[in-house]
Each structure stands twice: as structure tokens, then as C-alpha cells.
Amino acid sequence: MVPSNLGYSLREAGRHFRRNWSTVLGAIVTIFLSLFVIGLFVMGSVMIGNLVGNVENSVTIQAFLSDDADSNAVQALQTKIEGWDDVESVKYKSKDEALEEYKQSMSNRNASDVVAALDGENPVPASYVITLKDPQKVEEVANKLIQDSDFQSIADGSDASSAVSYGRETVERLFSVTYYLRMGAIVLVVLLSFIAFVFINNTIRLSIAARRREIAIMRLVGASNGFIRGPFLTEGVLEALIGSLLAIGVLQAGSQVVLPKLQQSLSFLSFNLPTQVVAATYGALVVIGILLGLFGSAIAMRRYLRV
């Protein structure tokens, strides 16, 4: 689709830009807004995805063990679980470690009162903390553990299912949010790309309609379709390219101003965007813009170049 008469196409596109600057400006602004929102949503989705991913990676299964469990059986089961395909690691947490963790999770005053009331007793059971390779497999691994006869024999309590905890409802909501975020990102990118495509198409149609007589004369003198198509393809690409570069500039400036403030206000969260993600997003915006300009112009020209 690259015009062979590039110099002529550039001159003609520049002349149309000057004569119809308001229409061209409208196309550029629409493309800019569409690509800006696409870029903003993609970069925002990456940041949210990173935050959600960090939460997902913290999803673990805690399996509570009976105080009377034989140490050899506990060690044997730990080795067995570590051999499962979806398990990353298994950490044994003793009763003393569990109680100390409980103290740290409470305020100092409350922890002291509760520990004093225990009168030297430690009611917190020992447990396995199971980390998964894929957090999405948490329910599958939990059910496998509950049905394991070796675990049933050393589980805390008579019901093995009550001795396994992974925050089922919270995990399900988390994965649901992650899924809808990803689907929403895809739908929005496609929708905004379509809007930009339609606007470029309509802009080129208006340009063609204004120069219909010129096109007819060019065809009468034997100009090829490629020669006639050149200026309009160039015009569409230039409009899309300018719009995409404006979107990149605003996104870059905005990220330099907004992200440090967010990081300062919410220091416990990470708003870092990997350089490769930013570069890939900017590159994709340029490519999307050029493709929209090319195909929007080409489709708009079809009806005028039919023999």
C-alpha cells in the first residue's frame, strides 16, 4: 500500500492539510484521543495487573496439623506434597512460629492480653504453608490435599476440609476481577481502534468527494489507481501518525508527573512500569495508527477506483 509516487503524494497531502485544516484537525484529534485512551488503558491495565499479580502470588494454602501428629508422618507428607506438579514449595510452620506470627498480627496491647490469658498454653496448631506455581490452581490443590488419606490421618480435627484454609471466597473474587480487567482491556482497545478507523475513513471520503472531479480527470488521462490512491493513503497515514505521536507525548508527560505522586501517596504499592512495556506500548500505538490510516484510506478509495 506504500505509494510509488511518494514525493507527489506528500505534496498533495500537505496541500489538502492547508486547504482543509479543520477537517484534518478533527481527524487528528479523534485519532489522538482514541490512541491516548488505548495507551492509557493498556498502561493502567499493566499496573493493575502487576498489583493483582502480586496479590495472586501471595495466595497460599494453609493446612493445619494435629498436635498429636507423628513427626515422621509430617515430614513424609511434606515431601509428598512438594512432589505434586502444581506445588512450588511447602513450608512447615511449628506451633511456636504460628503463635509468634499471631502476636505480630495484633496490636501489642491485645497480643499481651491474649497471651496472658492463655496461661502458658498454645492453642495454635502447626501447619503447612503451601505455595503454588499457578495461583489459579489453588482450589484444585486444596481439594487434592483434603482427599489425601495421609493428610486426613494427621489433620487438625476430625474433618480434613476444615483443616485446610485458602480464603476461597476472596480468591474467587480476586480471580474474577482479574479476568474482567483483562477482557475489558481487550474490548476497549478493539472498540477505540474501530472508532479511529471509522473517523479516518470518513475524513478520507470527504477529501475524495471534494476532489472527485480531479480524480475523474486523472483517470481520463490514464493515471493508474496506485498513482491516484497515493495522496489519500499518505494523508491518512500522516493524520494517524501525528495523532499517535501526540498520544505518546501526552502519555509520557503524564506518566512523569502522575506516577511519582501516586508512588509517594501510596508507598506500599508499586506503580513502576517496566521500560520494555512502555516501549512496546508506544511502538504499538504508532503501528496501530499507521495501519488505521492505511486501511481506512484504502477502503474509502475503493468505490472511486472501480473500473
C-alpha positions as CSV (number, residue, x, y, z in Angstrom):
1,M,0.0,0.0,0.0
2,V,3.0,2.3,0.1
3,P,2.5,4.8,-2.8
4,S,5.2,4.7,-5.6
5,N,4.8,8.5,-6.2
6,L,5.8,9.4,-2.6
7,G,7.0,13.0,-3.4
8,Y,3.8,13.9,-5.2
9,S,1.7,12.2,-2.6
10,L,3.4,14.2,0.2
11,R,2.9,17.5,-1.6
12,E,-0.7,16.7,-2.3
13,A,-1.4,15.6,1.2
14,G,0.3,18.8,2.5
15,R,-1.8,21.0,0.2
16,H,-5.0,19.3,1.4
17,F,-3.9,19.8,5.0
18,R,-3.6,23.5,4.4
19,R,-6.9,23.8,2.5
20,N,-9.0,21.6,4.8
21,W,-7.2,22.2,8.1
22,S,-10.4,22.0,10.2
23,T,-11.3,18.5,8.9
24,V,-7.8,17.3,9.2
25,L,-7.5,18.7,12.7
26,G,-10.7,16.9,13.7
27,A,-9.3,13.6,12.3
28,I,-6.0,14.1,14.2
29,V,-7.8,15.0,17.4
30,T,-10.1,12.0,17.2
31,I,-7.1,9.6,16.5
32,F,-5.1,11.2,19.3
33,L,-7.9,10.8,21.8
34,S,-8.6,7.2,20.7
35,L,-4.9,6.2,20.8
36,F,-4.4,8.1,24.0
37,V,-7.2,6.2,25.8
38,I,-5.9,2.9,24.3
39,G,-2.4,3.6,25.6
40,L,-3.7,4.9,29.0
41,F,-5.9,1.8,29.5
42,V,-3.1,-0.6,28.4
43,M,-0.6,1.0,30.7
44,G,-3.2,1.2,33.5
45,S,-4.1,-2.4,33.0
46,V,-0.4,-3.4,33.2
47,M,-0.1,-1.6,36.5
48,I,-3.3,-3.0,37.9
49,G,-2.3,-6.4,36.6
50,N,1.1,-6.2,38.4
51,L,-0.7,-5.2,41.6
52,V,-3.2,-8.0,41.3
53,G,-0.4,-10.4,40.2
54,N,1.4,-9.6,43.5
55,V,-1.7,-10.4,45.4
56,E,-2.3,-13.6,43.4
57,N,1.3,-14.7,44.1
58,S,0.6,-14.3,47.8
59,V,-2.2,-16.8,47.6
60,T,-1.2,-19.8,49.7
61,I,-2.9,-22.9,51.2
62,Q,-2.6,-23.4,54.9
63,A,-3.1,-26.9,56.1
64,F,-3.4,-27.3,59.9
65,L,-1.9,-30.3,61.6
66,S,-2.9,-32.2,64.8
67,D,-0.8,-31.7,67.9
68,D,-0.6,-35.5,68.1
69,A,0.7,-35.9,64.6
70,D,3.9,-38.1,64.3
71,S,6.9,-36.1,63.2
72,N,7.9,-38.7,60.7
73,A,4.4,-38.7,59.2
74,V,4.5,-34.9,59.0
75,Q,7.9,-34.9,57.2
76,A,6.8,-37.7,54.8
77,L,3.6,-35.8,53.8
78,Q,5.6,-32.6,53.3
79,T,7.9,-34.4,50.9
80,K,4.9,-35.9,49.1
81,I,3.2,-32.6,48.7
82,E,6.4,-31.0,47.4
83,G,6.3,-33.6,44.6
84,W,2.9,-32.5,43.3
85,D,3.1,-30.8,39.9
86,D,1.3,-27.6,40.8
87,V,3.2,-27.0,44.1
88,E,6.1,-24.6,44.2
89,S,7.1,-25.1,47.9
90,V,5.9,-26.4,51.2
91,K,6.9,-24.7,54.5
92,Y,6.3,-26.3,57.8
93,K,5.2,-23.8,60.5
94,S,5.6,-25.0,64.1
95,K,3.1,-24.2,66.9
96,D,5.6,-21.7,68.4
97,E,6.1,-19.9,65.0
98,A,2.4,-19.8,64.4
99,L,1.8,-18.2,67.9
100,E,4.6,-15.7,67.3
101,E,3.0,-14.8,63.9
102,Y,-0.3,-14.3,65.6
103,K,1.2,-11.9,68.1
104,Q,2.8,-9.8,65.4
105,S,-0.5,-9.6,63.5
106,M,-2.2,-8.0,66.5
107,S,-1.5,-4.8,68.4
108,N,1.0,-5.1,71.2
109,R,-1.7,-4.5,73.9
110,N,-4.1,-7.0,72.5
111,A,-1.4,-9.6,72.0
112,S,-0.1,-9.3,75.5
113,D,-3.7,-9.6,76.9
114,V,-4.4,-12.7,74.8
115,V,-1.1,-14.4,75.5
116,A,-1.5,-13.8,79.3
117,A,-5.0,-15.3,79.2
118,L,-3.6,-18.5,77.7
119,D,-1.7,-19.2,80.9
120,G,1.2,-20.8,79.0
121,E,-1.0,-22.8,76.7
122,N,-0.5,-22.6,72.9
123,P,-3.8,-23.4,71.1
124,V,-2.5,-22.5,67.7
125,P,-1.8,-25.7,65.6
126,A,1.2,-26.4,63.5
127,S,0.6,-26.2,59.7
128,Y,1.9,-26.5,56.2
129,V,2.1,-23.3,54.1
130,I,1.8,-24.4,50.5
131,T,2.9,-22.0,47.7
132,L,1.7,-22.8,44.2
133,K,3.3,-22.4,40.8
134,D,-0.1,-21.2,39.4
135,P,-2.4,-19.5,41.9
136,Q,-5.3,-20.4,39.7
137,K,-4.9,-24.0,40.8
138,V,-5.4,-23.2,44.5
139,E,-8.9,-24.9,44.7
140,E,-7.7,-28.0,42.8
141,V,-4.7,-28.5,45.0
142,A,-6.7,-27.8,48.2
143,N,-9.2,-30.4,47.2
144,K,-6.5,-32.9,46.4
145,L,-5.0,-32.3,49.8
146,I,-8.3,-32.8,51.6
147,Q,-8.8,-36.1,49.9
148,D,-5.3,-37.4,50.7
149,S,-5.5,-40.2,53.2
150,D,-2.1,-39.3,54.7
151,F,-3.2,-35.8,55.4
152,Q,-6.6,-37.0,56.8
153,S,-4.7,-39.0,59.4
154,I,-2.7,-36.0,60.8
155,A,-5.1,-33.2,60.1
156,D,-6.2,-30.9,62.9
157,G,-9.7,-32.0,63.8
158,S,-11.9,-34.9,62.6
159,D,-12.8,-33.1,59.3
160,A,-9.9,-32.6,56.9
161,S,-11.8,-30.0,54.9
162,S,-12.0,-27.7,58.0
163,A,-8.2,-28.0,58.4
164,V,-7.4,-26.5,55.0
165,S,-7.7,-22.8,54.5
166,Y,-7.1,-20.6,51.5
167,G,-9.7,-17.9,51.6
168,R,-11.9,-19.4,49.0
169,E,-14.3,-16.6,48.5
170,T,-11.6,-13.9,48.5
171,V,-9.6,-15.9,46.0
172,E,-12.6,-16.4,43.7
173,R,-13.4,-12.7,43.7
174,L,-9.8,-11.8,43.0
175,F,-9.6,-14.1,40.0
176,S,-12.9,-12.8,38.8
177,V,-11.7,-9.2,39.0
178,T,-8.5,-10.2,37.1
179,Y,-10.5,-11.9,34.3
180,Y,-12.9,-9.0,33.8
181,L,-10.0,-6.5,33.8
182,R,-8.2,-8.4,31.0
183,M,-11.4,-8.9,29.0
184,G,-12.3,-5.2,29.4
185,A,-8.9,-4.1,28.2
186,I,-9.3,-6.2,25.0
187,V,-12.8,-4.9,24.3
188,L,-11.9,-1.3,24.9
189,V,-8.8,-1.5,22.6
190,V,-10.8,-3.0,19.8
191,L,-13.7,-0.5,20.2
192,L,-11.5,2.5,20.2
193,S,-9.4,1.2,17.3
194,F,-12.7,0.8,15.4
195,I,-13.8,4.3,16.2
196,A,-10.5,5.8,15.0
197,F,-10.7,3.6,11.8
198,V,-14.2,4.9,11.1
199,F,-13.2,8.5,11.6
200,I,-10.2,8.2,9.3
201,N,-12.4,6.5,6.7
202,N,-15.0,9.3,6.8
203,T,-12.3,12.0,6.7
204,I,-10.8,10.5,3.6
205,R,-14.2,10.1,2.0
206,L,-14.8,13.8,2.4
207,S,-11.5,14.6,0.9
208,I,-12.2,12.3,-2.0
209,A,-15.7,13.8,-2.5
210,A,-14.1,17.3,-2.7
211,R,-11.7,16.2,-5.3
212,R,-13.9,14.0,-7.3
213,R,-13.5,16.0,-10.5
214,E,-9.8,16.0,-10.2
215,I,-9.8,12.2,-9.8
216,A,-12.1,11.8,-12.9
217,I,-9.6,13.9,-14.9
218,M,-6.7,11.9,-13.7
219,R,-8.4,8.7,-14.7
220,L,-9.2,10.1,-18.2
221,V,-5.6,10.9,-18.9
222,G,-4.6,7.3,-17.9
223,A,-3.4,7.7,-14.3
224,S,-3.1,4.4,-12.6
225,N,-5.1,3.5,-9.5
226,G,-1.9,3.5,-7.5
227,F,-1.0,7.0,-8.6
228,I,-4.4,8.3,-7.7
229,R,-4.5,6.4,-4.4
230,G,-1.1,7.7,-3.2
231,P,-2.0,11.2,-1.8
232,F,-5.0,9.8,0.1
233,L,-3.1,6.9,1.6
234,T,-0.3,9.4,2.6
235,E,-2.9,11.8,4.1
236,G,-4.5,9.1,6.2
237,V,-1.1,7.8,7.4
238,L,0.1,11.3,8.3
239,E,-3.0,12.1,10.2
240,A,-2.7,8.8,12.1
241,L,1.0,9.2,12.7
242,I,0.6,12.7,14.1
243,G,-2.3,11.6,16.3
244,S,-0.2,8.6,17.6
245,L,2.8,10.8,18.3
246,L,0.7,13.3,20.2
247,A,-0.8,10.4,22.2
248,I,2.7,9.1,23.1
249,G,3.9,12.6,24.1
250,V,0.9,13.2,26.4
251,L,1.2,9.7,27.9
252,Q,4.9,10.2,28.6
253,A,4.5,13.6,30.1
254,G,1.6,12.4,32.2
255,S,3.5,9.3,33.5
256,Q,6.4,11.5,34.5
257,V,4.1,13.7,36.6
258,V,1.4,11.4,37.9
259,L,3.2,8.2,38.7
260,P,5.8,9.7,41.2
261,K,2.9,11.4,43.0
262,L,1.0,8.1,43.2
263,Q,4.1,6.3,44.5
264,Q,4.6,9.0,47.1
265,S,1.0,8.9,48.3
266,L,0.7,5.1,48.2
267,S,4.2,4.0,49.1
268,F,3.0,0.5,50.0
269,L,2.1,-0.2,46.4
270,S,4.3,-0.3,43.3
271,F,3.4,1.8,40.3
272,N,6.6,1.0,38.3
273,L,6.1,0.3,34.6
274,P,8.9,-1.8,33.1
275,T,10.7,0.1,30.3
276,Q,10.0,-2.7,27.8
277,V,6.3,-2.4,28.5
278,V,6.3,1.3,27.9
279,A,8.4,1.0,24.7
280,A,6.1,-1.8,23.4
281,T,3.0,0.3,24.2
282,Y,4.4,3.3,22.4
283,G,5.5,1.2,19.4
284,A,2.1,-0.5,19.2
285,L,0.4,2.9,19.2
286,V,2.4,4.0,16.2
287,V,1.8,0.7,14.4
288,I,-1.9,0.8,15.1
289,G,-2.1,4.4,14.0
290,I,-0.3,3.7,10.7
291,L,-2.4,0.6,10.0
292,L,-5.6,2.5,10.7
293,G,-4.5,5.3,8.4
294,L,-3.6,2.9,5.6
295,F,-6.7,0.7,5.8
296,G,-9.1,3.5,6.5
297,S,-7.8,5.4,3.4
298,A,-7.7,2.3,1.2
299,I,-11.2,1.2,2.0
300,A,-12.5,4.8,1.5
301,M,-10.9,4.8,-2.0
302,R,-12.3,1.5,-3.2
303,R,-15.6,2.8,-4.6
304,Y,-13.9,5.6,-6.5
305,L,-11.3,3.4,-8.2
306,R,-13.6,0.7,-9.5
307,V,-13.3,0.2,-13.2
